[in-house]
Amino acid sequence: MIRLDVDGQISYASPNAVSALHRIGHLGEILGASLAQVVTSVLRDTSPVDEGCRSCSPGASRRTR
């Protein structure tokens, strides 16, 4: 489980989440890091990223109930 703050920074990562991020190749600090930057830093595919996916980014679709 990874908890993000409103800016997309990792505020909590369970031991399993930390392990998963290490398995994909991220070896640096996780808490306080941007999840998007952590994941994209280990991508091996250098093809362009669809910027339309930014609508999925944290805070883009908050639900208010």
C-alpha positions, 0 to 999 in steps of 0.5 A, spaced: 500 500 500 502 506 498 499 513 501 500 519 497 499 526 499 495 531 495 501 533 491 503 526 489 508 525 494 509 518 497 507 519 505 507 512 507 509 505 503 508 499 506 513 494 507 510 490 501 510 496 497 517 498 498 519 491 496 515 492 490 519 498 488 525 495 489 524 489 485 522 494 479 529 497 480 528 503 484 533 503 490 533 510 493 529 513 498 521 512 497 518 516 503 517 524 500 518 522 493 514 523 487 510 516 485 510 518 478 518 520 478 520 514 482 516 509 477 518 513 471 525 513 473 526 506 472 522 505 466 526 502 460 522 504 454 524 511 452 518 512 447 513 518 449 509 518 455 501 519 453 500 526 457 493 524 457 494 520 463 496 526 467 488 526 468 490 520 472 495 524 477 493 525 484 488 530 486 486 530 478 479 527 480 478 528 488 471 525 490 467 529 494 461 526 498 
